[in-house]
Amino acid sequence: MKTICFRCNEIIRPGLDDVHCSSGLCMDCLIEALKPLYRRRQKREGYFDCFGTARGYCDQVNCSYRKICIHRTI
């Protein structure tokens, strides 16, 4: 069974081309969906509210969301 992003229709996990597909969010759509929530939390925790803007580098080394923001992985 393949998994398709229900927001952008990107194939997240390939599988058999049958009528039944699983759905979820691809990493880019997940990050877009989490931006408002994580930015509020960053601000509350005393960090810059910059989630989703890093492109390979972030100087906020203790931020809880650094890994997903930089490496785009959970």
mmCIF file of the N, C-alpha and C atoms, coordinates in Angstrom:
data_MODEL
# 
_entry.id   MODEL 
# 
loop_
_atom_site.group_PDB 
_atom_site.id 
_atom_site.type_symbol 
_atom_site.label_atom_id 
_atom_site.label_alt_id 
_atom_site.label_comp_id 
_atom_site.label_asym_id 
_atom_site.label_entity_id 
_atom_site.label_seq_id 
_atom_site.pdbx_PDB_ins_code 
_atom_site.Cartn_x 
_atom_site.Cartn_y 
_atom_site.Cartn_z 
_atom_site.occupancy 
_atom_site.B_iso_or_equiv 
_atom_site.pdbx_formal_charge 
_atom_site.auth_seq_id 
_atom_site.auth_comp_id 
_atom_site.auth_asym_id 
_atom_site.auth_atom_id 
_atom_site.pdbx_PDB_model_num 
ATOM 1   N N  . MET A 1 1  ? 0.850  -1.173 0.000  1.00 0.00 ? 1  MET A N  1 
ATOM 2   C CA . MET A 1 1  ? 0.000  0.000  0.000  1.00 0.00 ? 1  MET A CA 1 
ATOM 3   C C  . MET A 1 1  ? 0.899  1.239  0.000  1.00 0.00 ? 1  MET A C  1 
ATOM 4   N N  . LYS A 1 2  ? 0.645  2.141  -0.915 1.00 0.00 ? 2  LYS A N  1 
ATOM 5   C CA . LYS A 1 2  ? 1.449  3.358  -0.927 1.00 0.00 ? 2  LYS A CA 1 
ATOM 6   C C  . LYS A 1 2  ? 0.826  4.415  -0.028 1.00 0.00 ? 2  LYS A C  1 
ATOM 7   N N  . THR A 1 3  ? 1.645  5.338  0.403  1.00 0.00 ? 3  THR A N  1 
ATOM 8   C CA . THR A 1 3  ? 1.202  6.433  1.256  1.00 0.00 ? 3  THR A CA 1 
ATOM 9   C C  . THR A 1 3  ? 1.366  7.732  0.487  1.00 0.00 ? 3  THR A C  1 
ATOM 10  N N  . ILE A 1 4  ? 0.301  8.519  0.451  1.00 0.00 ? 4  ILE A N  1 
ATOM 11  C CA . ILE A 1 4  ? 0.274  9.768  -0.304 1.00 0.00 ? 4  ILE A CA 1 
ATOM 12  C C  . ILE A 1 4  ? -0.029 10.926 0.637  1.00 0.00 ? 4  ILE A C  1 
ATOM 13  N N  . CYS A 1 5  ? 0.679  12.039 0.452  1.00 0.00 ? 5  CYS A N  1 
ATOM 14  C CA . CYS A 1 5  ? 0.400  13.247 1.227  1.00 0.00 ? 5  CYS A CA 1 
ATOM 15  C C  . CYS A 1 5  ? -0.980 13.765 0.839  1.00 0.00 ? 5  CYS A C  1 
ATOM 16  N N  . PHE A 1 6  ? -1.846 13.943 1.818  1.00 0.00 ? 6  PHE A N  1 
ATOM 17  C CA . PHE A 1 6  ? -3.196 14.396 1.498  1.00 0.00 ? 6  PHE A CA 1 
ATOM 18  C C  . PHE A 1 6  ? -3.263 15.883 1.199  1.00 0.00 ? 6  PHE A C  1 
ATOM 19  N N  . ARG A 1 7  ? -2.168 16.588 1.405  1.00 0.00 ? 7  ARG A N  1 
ATOM 20  C CA . ARG A 1 7  ? -2.156 18.024 1.126  1.00 0.00 ? 7  ARG A CA 1 
ATOM 21  C C  . ARG A 1 7  ? -1.620 18.338 -0.274 1.00 0.00 ? 7  ARG A C  1 
ATOM 22  N N  . CYS A 1 8  ? -0.510 17.686 -0.661 1.00 0.00 ? 8  CYS A N  1 
ATOM 23  C CA . CYS A 1 8  ? 0.112  18.002 -1.958 1.00 0.00 ? 8  CYS A CA 1 
ATOM 24  C C  . CYS A 1 8  ? 0.112  16.820 -2.925 1.00 0.00 ? 8  CYS A C  1 
ATOM 25  N N  . ASN A 1 9  ? -0.367 15.669 -2.485 1.00 0.00 ? 9  ASN A N  1 
ATOM 26  C CA . ASN A 1 9  ? -0.442 14.440 -3.285 1.00 0.00 ? 9  ASN A CA 1 
ATOM 27  C C  . ASN A 1 9  ? 0.902  13.830 -3.649 1.00 0.00 ? 9  ASN A C  1 
ATOM 28  N N  . GLU A 1 10 ? 1.978  14.234 -2.977 1.00 0.00 ? 10 GLU A N  1 
ATOM 29  C CA . GLU A 1 10 ? 3.286  13.612 -3.186 1.00 0.00 ? 10 GLU A CA 1 
ATOM 30  C C  . GLU A 1 10 ? 3.256  12.197 -2.615 1.00 0.00 ? 10 GLU A C  1 
ATOM 31  N N  . ILE A 1 11 ? 3.913  11.272 -3.292 1.00 0.00 ? 11 ILE A N  1 
ATOM 32  C CA . ILE A 1 11 ? 4.016  9.912  -2.771 1.00 0.00 ? 11 ILE A CA 1 
ATOM 33  C C  . ILE A 1 11 ? 5.076  9.912  -1.675 1.00 0.00 ? 11 ILE A C  1 
ATOM 34  N N  . ILE A 1 12 ? 4.648  9.600  -0.474 1.00 0.00 ? 12 ILE A N  1 
ATOM 35  C CA . ILE A 1 12 ? 5.539  9.584  0.682  1.00 0.00 ? 12 ILE A CA 1 
ATOM 36  C C  . ILE A 1 12 ? 6.270  8.248  0.745  1.00 0.00 ? 12 ILE A C  1 
ATOM 37  N N  . ARG A 1 13 ? 5.527  7.177  0.558  1.00 0.00 ? 13 ARG A N  1 
ATOM 38  C CA . ARG A 1 13 ? 6.091  5.832  0.600  1.00 0.00 ? 13 ARG A CA 1 
ATOM 39  C C  . ARG A 1 13 ? 5.487  5.058  -0.564 1.00 0.00 ? 13 ARG A C  1 
ATOM 40  N N  . PRO A 1 14 ? 6.326  4.628  -1.509 1.00 0.00 ? 14 PRO A N  1 
ATOM 41  C CA . PRO A 1 14 ? 5.788  3.891  -2.653 1.00 0.00 ? 14 PRO A CA 1 
ATOM 42  C C  . PRO A 1 14 ? 5.219  2.542  -2.224 1.00 0.00 ? 14 PRO A C  1 
ATOM 43  N N  . GLY A 1 15 ? 4.345  2.047  -3.026 1.00 0.00 ? 15 GLY A N  1 
ATOM 44  C CA . GLY A 1 15 ? 3.753  0.738  -2.759 1.00 0.00 ? 15 GLY A CA 1 
ATOM 45  C C  . GLY A 1 15 ? 3.004  0.281  -3.988 1.00 0.00 ? 15 GLY A C  1 
ATOM 46  N N  . LEU A 1 16 ? 2.193  -0.708 -3.823 1.00 0.00 ? 16 LEU A N  1 
ATOM 47  C CA . LEU A 1 16 ? 1.416  -1.224 -4.941 1.00 0.00 ? 16 LEU A CA 1 
ATOM 48  C C  . LEU A 1 16 ? 0.428  -0.172 -5.432 1.00 0.00 ? 16 LEU A C  1 
ATOM 49  N N  . ASP A 1 17 ? 0.233  -0.142 -6.734 1.00 0.00 ? 17 ASP A N  1 
ATOM 50  C CA . ASP A 1 17 ? -0.742 0.788  -7.316 1.00 0.00 ? 17 ASP A CA 1 
ATOM 51  C C  . ASP A 1 17 ? -2.128 0.159  -7.276 1.00 0.00 ? 17 ASP A C  1 
ATOM 52  N N  . ASP A 1 18 ? -2.703 0.123  -6.111 1.00 0.00 ? 18 ASP A N  1 
ATOM 53  C CA . ASP A 1 18 ? -4.064 -0.387 -5.990 1.00 0.00 ? 18 ASP A CA 1 
ATOM 54  C C  . ASP A 1 18 ? -4.987 0.759  -5.595 1.00 0.00 ? 18 ASP A C  1 
ATOM 55  N N  . VAL A 1 19 ? -6.231 0.471  -5.468 1.00 0.00 ? 19 VAL A N  1 
ATOM 56  C CA . VAL A 1 19 ? -7.202 1.519  -5.153 1.00 0.00 ? 19 VAL A CA 1 
ATOM 57  C C  . VAL A 1 19 ? -7.075 2.048  -3.735 1.00 0.00 ? 19 VAL A C  1 
ATOM 58  N N  . HIS A 1 20 ? -6.517 1.272  -2.854 1.00 0.00 ? 20 HIS A N  1 
ATOM 59  C CA . HIS A 1 20 ? -6.404 1.676  -1.459 1.00 0.00 ? 20 HIS A CA 1 
ATOM 60  C C  . HIS A 1 20 ? -5.043 2.303  -1.190 1.00 0.00 ? 20 HIS A C  1 
ATOM 61  N N  . CYS A 1 21 ? -5.060 3.500  -0.676 1.00 0.00 ? 21 CYS A N  1 
ATOM 62  C CA . CYS A 1 21 ? -3.832 4.196  -0.303 1.00 0.00 ? 21 CYS A CA 1 
ATOM 63  C C  . CYS A 1 21 ? -3.979 4.700  1.124  1.00 0.00 ? 21 CYS A C  1 
ATOM 64  N N  . SER A 1 22 ? -2.871 4.782  1.788  1.00 0.00 ? 22 SER A N  1 
ATOM 65  C CA . SER A 1 22 ? -2.838 5.403  3.100  1.00 0.00 ? 22 SER A CA 1 
ATOM 66  C C  . SER A 1 22 ? -2.506 6.875  2.880  1.00 0.00 ? 22 SER A C  1 
ATOM 67  N N  . SER A 1 23 ? -2.844 7.716  3.821  1.00 0.00 ? 23 SER A N  1 
ATOM 68  C CA . SER A 1 23 ? -2.517 9.131  3.646  1.00 0.00 ? 23 SER A CA 1 
ATOM 69  C C  . SER A 1 23 ? -1.900 9.696  4.911  1.00 0.00 ? 23 SER A C  1 
ATOM 70  N N  . GLY A 1 24 ? -1.176 10.768 4.726  1.00 0.00 ? 24 GLY A N  1 
ATOM 71  C CA . GLY A 1 24 ? -0.509 11.464 5.811  1.00 0.00 ? 24 GLY A CA 1 
ATOM 72  C C  . GLY A 1 24 ? 0.041  12.752 5.240  1.00 0.00 ? 24 GLY A C  1 
ATOM 73  N N  . LEU A 1 25 ? 1.021  13.319 5.900  1.00 0.00 ? 25 LEU A N  1 
ATOM 74  C CA . LEU A 1 25 ? 1.657  14.535 5.410  1.00 0.00 ? 25 LEU A CA 1 
ATOM 75  C C  . LEU A 1 25 ? 3.111  14.249 5.068  1.00 0.00 ? 25 LEU A C  1 
ATOM 76  N N  . CYS A 1 26 ? 3.567  14.753 3.912  1.00 0.00 ? 26 CYS A N  1 
ATOM 77  C CA . CYS A 1 26 ? 4.989  14.672 3.592  1.00 0.00 ? 26 CYS A CA 1 
ATOM 78  C C  . CYS A 1 26 ? 5.722  15.645 4.520  1.00 0.00 ? 26 CYS A C  1 
ATOM 79  N N  . MET A 1 27 ? 7.034  15.574 4.577  1.00 0.00 ? 27 MET A N  1 
ATOM 80  C CA . MET A 1 27 ? 7.800  16.392 5.520  1.00 0.00 ? 27 MET A CA 1 
ATOM 81  C C  . MET A 1 27 ? 7.580  17.885 5.280  1.00 0.00 ? 27 MET A C  1 
ATOM 82  N N  . ASP A 1 28 ? 7.566  18.325 4.018  1.00 0.00 ? 28 ASP A N  1 
ATOM 83  C CA . ASP A 1 28 ? 7.366  19.751 3.741  1.00 0.00 ? 28 ASP A CA 1 
ATOM 84  C C  . ASP A 1 28 ? 5.996  20.229 4.218  1.00 0.00 ? 28 ASP A C  1 
ATOM 85  N N  . CYS A 1 29 ? 4.952  19.451 3.964  1.00 0.00 ? 29 CYS A N  1 
ATOM 86  C CA . CYS A 1 29 ? 3.607  19.843 4.399  1.00 0.00 ? 29 CYS A CA 1 
ATOM 87  C C  . CYS A 1 29 ? 3.465  19.763 5.913  1.00 0.00 ? 29 CYS A C  1 
ATOM 88  N N  . LEU A 1 30 ? 4.128  18.790 6.533  1.00 0.00 ? 30 LEU A N  1 
ATOM 89  C CA . LEU A 1 30 ? 4.108  18.685 7.993  1.00 0.00 ? 30 LEU A CA 1 
ATOM 90  C C  . LEU A 1 30 ? 4.742  19.917 8.623  1.00 0.00 ? 30 LEU A C  1 
ATOM 91  N N  . ILE A 1 31 ? 5.878  20.336 8.095  1.00 0.00 ? 31 ILE A N  1 
ATOM 92  C CA . ILE A 1 31 ? 6.556  21.523 8.618  1.00 0.00 ? 31 ILE A CA 1 
ATOM 93  C C  . ILE A 1 31 ? 5.675  22.758 8.444  1.00 0.00 ? 31 ILE A C  1 
ATOM 94  N N  . GLU A 1 32 ? 5.032  22.898 7.295  1.00 0.00 ? 32 GLU A N  1 
ATOM 95  C CA . GLU A 1 32 ? 4.118  24.031 7.080  1.00 0.00 ? 32 GLU A CA 1 
ATOM 96  C C  . GLU A 1 32 ? 2.981  24.012 8.096  1.00 0.00 ? 32 GLU A C  1 
ATOM 97  N N  . ALA A 1 33 ? 2.437  22.834 8.361  1.00 0.00 ? 33 ALA A N  1 
ATOM 98  C CA . ALA A 1 33 ? 1.325  22.713 9.303  1.00 0.00 ? 33 ALA A CA 1 
ATOM 99  C C  . ALA A 1 33 ? 1.758  23.012 10.740 1.00 0.00 ? 33 ALA A C  1 
ATOM 100 N N  . LEU A 1 34 ? 3.009  22.695 11.073 1.00 0.00 ? 34 LEU A N  1 
ATOM 101 C CA . LEU A 1 34 ? 3.500  22.879 12.439 1.00 0.00 ? 34 LEU A CA 1 
ATOM 102 C C  . LEU A 1 34 ? 4.067  24.269 12.716 1.00 0.00 ? 34 LEU A C  1 
ATOM 103 N N  . LYS A 1 35 ? 4.332  25.051 11.687 1.00 0.00 ? 35 LYS A N  1 
ATOM 104 C CA . LYS A 1 35 ? 4.968  26.365 11.869 1.00 0.00 ? 35 LYS A CA 1 
ATOM 105 C C  . LYS A 1 35 ? 4.285  27.237 12.915 1.00 0.00 ? 35 LYS A C  1 
ATOM 106 N N  . PRO A 1 36 ? 2.984  27.486 12.819 1.00 0.00 ? 36 PRO A N  1 
ATOM 107 C CA . PRO A 1 36 ? 2.359  28.380 13.812 1.00 0.00 ? 36 PRO A CA 1 
ATOM 108 C C  . PRO A 1 36 ? 2.493  27.862 15.250 1.00 0.00 ? 36 PRO A C  1 
ATOM 109 N N  . LEU A 1 37 ? 2.268  26.583 15.443 1.00 0.00 ? 37 LEU A N  1 
ATOM 110 C CA . LEU A 1 37 ? 2.354  25.988 16.776 1.00 0.00 ? 37 LEU A CA 1 
ATOM 111 C C  . LEU A 1 37 ? 3.772  26.058 17.325 1.00 0.00 ? 37 LEU A C  1 
ATOM 112 N N  . TYR A 1 38 ? 4.739  25.609 16.542 1.00 0.00 ? 38 TYR A N  1 
ATOM 113 C CA . TYR A 1 38 ? 6.124  25.579 17.012 1.00 0.00 ? 38 TYR A CA 1 
ATOM 114 C C  . TYR A 1 38 ? 6.689  26.977 17.200 1.00 0.00 ? 38 TYR A C  1 
ATOM 115 N N  . ARG A 1 39 ? 6.295  27.930 16.371 1.00 0.00 ? 39 ARG A N  1 
ATOM 116 C CA . ARG A 1 39 ? 6.791  29.303 16.532 1.00 0.00 ? 39 ARG A CA 1 
ATOM 117 C C  . ARG A 1 39 ? 6.263  29.928 17.816 1.00 0.00 ? 39 ARG A C  1 
ATOM 118 N N  . ARG A 1 40 ? 5.011  29.666 18.159 1.00 0.00 ? 40 ARG A N  1 
ATOM 119 C CA . ARG A 1 40 ? 4.467  30.156 19.441 1.00 0.00 ? 40 ARG A CA 1 
ATOM 120 C C  . ARG A 1 40 ? 5.246  29.558 20.609 1.00 0.00 ? 40 ARG A C  1 
ATOM 121 N N  . ARG A 1 41 ? 5.512  28.266 20.515 1.00 0.00 ? 41 ARG A N  1 
ATOM 122 C CA . ARG A 1 41 ? 6.260  27.597 21.583 1.00 0.00 ? 41 ARG A CA 1 
ATOM 123 C C  . ARG A 1 41 ? 7.686  28.128 21.681 1.00 0.00 ? 41 ARG A C  1 
ATOM 124 N N  . GLN A 1 42 ? 8.330  28.358 20.531 1.00 0.00 ? 42 GLN A N  1 
ATOM 125 C CA . GLN A 1 42 ? 9.692  28.904 20.546 1.00 0.00 ? 42 GLN A CA 1 
ATOM 126 C C  . GLN A 1 42 ? 9.717  30.242 21.275 1.00 0.00 ? 42 GLN A C  1 
ATOM 127 N N  . LYS A 1 43 ? 8.772  31.094 20.953 1.00 0.00 ? 43 LYS A N  1 
ATOM 128 C CA . LYS A 1 43 ? 8.702  32.419 21.576 1.00 0.00 ? 43 LYS A CA 1 
ATOM 129 C C  . LYS A 1 43 ? 8.508  32.286 23.087 1.00 0.00 ? 43 LYS A C  1 
ATOM 130 N N  . ARG A 1 44 ? 7.610  31.407 23.477 1.00 0.00 ? 44 ARG A N  1 
ATOM 131 C CA . ARG A 1 44 ? 7.323  31.184 24.895 1.00 0.00 ? 44 ARG A CA 1 
ATOM 132 C C  . ARG A 1 44 ? 8.552  30.642 25.631 1.00 0.00 ? 44 ARG A C  1 
ATOM 133 N N  . GLU A 1 45 ? 9.375  29.848 24.938 1.00 0.00 ? 45 GLU A N  1 
ATOM 134 C CA . GLU A 1 45 ? 10.573 29.261 25.545 1.00 0.00 ? 45 GLU A CA 1 
ATOM 135 C C  . GLU A 1 45 ? 11.782 30.186 25.478 1.00 0.00 ? 45 GLU A C  1 
ATOM 136 N N  . GLY A 1 46 ? 11.619 31.382 24.895 1.00 0.00 ? 46 GLY A N  1 
ATOM 137 C CA . GLY A 1 46 ? 12.702 32.357 24.866 1.00 0.00 ? 46 GLY A CA 1 
ATOM 138 C C  . GLY A 1 46 ? 13.606 32.291 23.650 1.00 0.00 ? 46 GLY A C  1 
ATOM 139 N N  . TYR A 1 47 ? 13.179 31.588 22.612 1.00 0.00 ? 47 TYR A N  1 
ATOM 140 C CA . TYR A 1 47 ? 13.958 31.493 21.377 1.00 0.00 ? 47 TYR A CA 1 
ATOM 141 C C  . TYR A 1 47 ? 13.331 32.377 20.305 1.00 0.00 ? 47 TYR A C  1 
ATOM 142 N N  . PHE A 1 48 ? 14.060 32.575 19.220 1.00 0.00 ? 48 PHE A N  1 
ATOM 143 C CA . PHE A 1 48 ? 13.488 33.273 18.071 1.00 0.00 ? 48 PHE A CA 1 
ATOM 144 C C  . PHE A 1 48 ? 12.345 32.419 17.531 1.00 0.00 ? 48 PHE A C  1 
ATOM 145 N N  . ASP A 1 49 ? 11.291 33.054 17.063 1.00 0.00 ? 49 ASP A N  1 
ATOM 146 C CA . ASP A 1 49 ? 10.172 32.306 16.478 1.00 0.00 ? 49 ASP A CA 1 
ATOM 147 C C  . ASP A 1 49 ? 10.442 32.118 14.978 1.00 0.00 ? 49 ASP A C  1 
ATOM 148 N N  . CYS A 1 50 ? 11.362 31.213 14.693 1.00 0.00 ? 50 CYS A N  1 
ATOM 149 C CA . CYS A 1 50 ? 11.887 31.070 13.337 1.00 0.00 ? 50 CYS A CA 1 
ATOM 150 C C  . CYS A 1 50 ? 11.696 29.671 12.758 1.00 0.00 ? 50 CYS A C  1 
ATOM 151 N N  . PHE A 1 51 ? 10.903 28.825 13.385 1.00 0.00 ? 51 PHE A N  1 
ATOM 152 C CA . PHE A 1 51 ? 10.769 27.445 12.927 1.00 0.00 ? 51 PHE A CA 1 
ATOM 153 C C  . PHE A 1 51 ? 10.438 27.378 11.441 1.00 0.00 ? 51 PHE A C  1 
ATOM 154 N N  . GLY A 1 52 ? 11.162 26.528 10.741 1.00 0.00 ? 52 GLY A N  1 
ATOM 155 C CA . GLY A 1 52 ? 10.911 26.317 9.316  1.00 0.00 ? 52 GLY A CA 1 
ATOM 156 C C  . GLY A 1 52 ? 11.694 27.220 8.398  1.00 0.00 ? 52 GLY A C  1 
ATOM 157 N N  . THR A 1 53 ? 12.543 28.092 8.955  1.00 0.00 ? 53 THR A N  1 
ATOM 158 C CA . THR A 1 53 ? 13.299 29.019 8.102  1.00 0.00 ? 53 THR A CA 1 
ATOM 159 C C  . THR A 1 53 ? 14.756 28.607 7.928  1.00 0.00 ? 53 THR A C  1 
ATOM 160 N N  . ALA A 1 54 ? 15.256 27.712 8.771  1.00 0.00 ? 54 ALA A N  1 
ATOM 161 C CA . ALA A 1 54 ? 16.669 27.297 8.683  1.00 0.00 ? 54 ALA A CA 1 
ATOM 162 C C  . ALA A 1 54 ? 16.907 26.504 7.409  1.00 0.00 ? 54 ALA A C  1 
ATOM 163 N N  . ARG A 1 55 ? 18.025 26.752 6.800  1.00 0.00 ? 55 ARG A N  1 
ATOM 164 C CA . ARG A 1 55 ? 18.417 26.003 5.605  1.00 0.00 ? 55 ARG A CA 1 
ATOM 165 C C  . ARG A 1 55 ? 19.822 25.455 5.824  1.00 0.00 ? 55 ARG A C  1 
ATOM 166 N N  . GLY A 1 56 ? 19.918 24.485 6.723  1.00 0.00 ? 56 GLY A N  1 
ATOM 167 C CA . GLY A 1 56 ? 21.191 23.836 6.972  1.00 0.00 ? 56 GLY A CA 1 
ATOM 168 C C  . GLY A 1 56 ? 21.973 24.365 8.158  1.00 0.00 ? 56 GLY A C  1 
ATOM 169 N N  . TYR A 1 57 ? 21.574 25.504 8.732  1.00 0.00 ? 57 TYR A N  1 
ATOM 170 C CA . TYR A 1 57 ? 22.298 26.059 9.875  1.00 0.00 ? 57 TYR A CA 1 
ATOM 171 C C  . TYR A 1 57 ? 21.322 26.751 10.815 1.00 0.00 ? 57 TYR A C  1 
ATOM 172 N N  . CYS A 1 58 ? 21.564 26.570 12.118 1.00 0.00 ? 58 CYS A N  1 
ATOM 173 C CA . CYS A 1 58 ? 20.782 27.258 13.144 1.00 0.00 ? 58 CYS A CA 1 
ATOM 174 C C  . CYS A 1 58 ? 21.666 27.447 14.364 1.00 0.00 ? 58 CYS A C  1 
ATOM 175 N N  . ASP A 1 59 ? 21.725 28.679 14.876 1.00 0.00 ? 59 ASP A N  1 
ATOM 176 C CA . ASP A 1 59 ? 22.562 28.945 16.050 1.00 0.00 ? 59 ASP A CA 1 
ATOM 177 C C  . ASP A 1 59 ? 21.799 28.755 17.363 1.00 0.00 ? 59 ASP A C  1 
ATOM 178 N N  . GLN A 1 60 ? 20.550 28.354 17.296 1.00 0.00 ? 60 GLN A N  1 
ATOM 179 C CA . GLN A 1 60 ? 19.741 28.107 18.490 1.00 0.00 ? 60 GLN A CA 1 
ATOM 180 C C  . GLN A 1 60 ? 19.921 26.644 18.913 1.00 0.00 ? 60 GLN A C  1 
ATOM 181 N N  . VAL A 1 61 ? 21.119 26.315 19.421 1.00 0.00 ? 61 VAL A N  1 
ATOM 182 C CA . VAL A 1 61 ? 21.499 24.919 19.650 1.00 0.00 ? 61 VAL A CA 1 
ATOM 183 C C  . VAL A 1 61 ? 20.648 24.187 20.685 1.00 0.00 ? 61 VAL A C  1 
ATOM 184 N N  . ASN A 1 62 ? 19.991 24.877 21.578 1.00 0.00 ? 62 ASN A N  1 
ATOM 185 C CA . ASN A 1 62 ? 19.177 24.221 22.603 1.00 0.00 ? 62 ASN A CA 1 
ATOM 186 C C  . ASN A 1 62 ? 17.685 24.235 22.293 1.00 0.00 ? 62 ASN A C  1 
ATOM 187 N N  . CYS A 1 63 ? 17.319 24.731 21.143 1.00 0.00 ? 63 CYS A N  1 
ATOM 188 C CA . CYS A 1 63 ? 15.910 24.786 20.757 1.00 0.00 ? 63 CYS A CA 1 
ATOM 189 C C  . CYS A 1 63 ? 15.380 23.364 20.546 1.00 0.00 ? 63 CYS A C  1 
ATOM 190 N N  . SER A 1 64 ? 14.212 23.093 21.074 1.00 0.00 ? 64 SER A N  1 
ATOM 191 C CA . SER A 1 64 ? 13.599 21.765 20.981 1.00 0.00 ? 64 SER A CA 1 
ATOM 192 C C  . SER A 1 64 ? 13.269 21.357 19.550 1.00 0.00 ? 64 SER A C  1 
ATOM 193 N N  . TYR A 1 65 ? 13.130 22.321 18.663 1.00 0.00 ? 65 TYR A N  1 
ATOM 194 C CA . TYR A 1 65 ? 12.658 22.045 17.305 1.00 0.00 ? 65 TYR A CA 1 
ATOM 195 C C  . TYR A 1 65 ? 13.769 22.122 16.264 1.00 0.00 ? 65 TYR A C  1 
ATOM 196 N N  . ARG A 1 66 ? 14.991 22.245 16.721 1.00 0.00 ? 66 ARG A N  1 
ATOM 197 C CA . ARG A 1 66 ? 16.148 22.424 15.832 1.00 0.00 ? 66 ARG A CA 1 
ATOM 198 C C  . ARG A 1 66 ? 16.325 21.252 14.864 1.00 0.00 ? 66 ARG A C  1 
ATOM 199 N N  . LYS A 1 67 ? 16.218 20.035 15.366 1.00 0.00 ? 67 LYS A N  1 
ATOM 200 C CA . LYS A 1 67 ? 16.452 18.852 14.529 1.00 0.00 ? 67 LYS A CA 1 
ATOM 201 C C  . LYS A 1 67 ? 15.480 18.786 13.355 1.00 0.00 ? 67 LYS A C  1 
ATOM 202 N N  . ILE A 1 68 ? 14.203 18.916 13.623 1.00 0.00 ? 68 ILE A N  1 
ATOM 203 C CA . ILE A 1 68 ? 13.220 18.833 12.545 1.00 0.00 ? 68 ILE A CA 1 
ATOM 204 C C  . ILE A 1 68 ? 13.342 20.032 11.604 1.00 0.00 ? 68 ILE A C  1 
ATOM 205 N N  . CYS A 1 69 ? 13.699 21.174 12.137 1.00 0.00 ? 69 CYS A N  1 
ATOM 206 C CA . CYS A 1 69 ? 13.813 22.386 11.330 1.00 0.00 ? 69 CYS A CA 1 
ATOM 207 C C  . CYS A 1 69 ? 15.003 22.306 10.370 1.00 0.00 ? 69 CYS A C  1 
ATOM 208 N N  . ILE A 1 70 ? 16.153 21.902 10.870 1.00 0.00 ? 70 ILE A N  1 
ATOM 209 C CA . ILE A 1 70 ? 17.365 21.856 10.042 1.00 0.00 ? 70 ILE A CA 1 
ATOM 210 C C  . ILE A 1 70 ? 17.409 20.616 9.164  1.00 0.00 ? 70 ILE A C  1 
ATOM 211 N N  . HIS A 1 71 ? 17.200 19.470 9.772  1.00 0.00 ? 71 HIS A N  1 
ATOM 212 C CA . HIS A 1 71 ? 17.381 18.205 9.054  1.00 0.00 ? 71 HIS A CA 1 
ATOM 213 C C  . HIS A 1 71 ? 16.108 17.717 8.383  1.00 0.00 ? 71 HIS A C  1 
ATOM 214 N N  . ARG A 1 72 ? 14.992 18.395 8.671  1.00 0.00 ? 72 ARG A N  1 
ATOM 215 C CA . ARG A 1 72 ? 13.705 18.038 8.091  1.00 0.00 ? 72 ARG A CA 1 
ATOM 216 C C  . ARG A 1 72 ? 13.405 16.552 8.288  1.00 0.00 ? 72 ARG A C  1 
ATOM 217 N N  . THR A 1 73 ? 13.667 16.126 9.512  1.00 0.00 ? 73 THR A N  1 
ATOM 218 C CA . THR A 1 73 ? 13.405 14.741 9.879  1.00 0.00 ? 73 THR A CA 1 
ATOM 219 C C  . THR A 1 73 ? 12.912 14.690 11.320 1.00 0.00 ? 73 THR A C  1 
ATOM 220 N N  . ILE A 1 74 ? 12.159 13.702 11.620 1.00 0.00 ? 74 ILE A N  1 
ATOM 221 C CA . ILE A 1 74 ? 11.630 13.551 12.983 1.00 0.00 ? 74 ILE A CA 1 
ATOM 222 C C  . ILE A 1 74 ? 12.340 12.393 13.658 1.00 0.00 ? 74 ILE A C  1 
# 
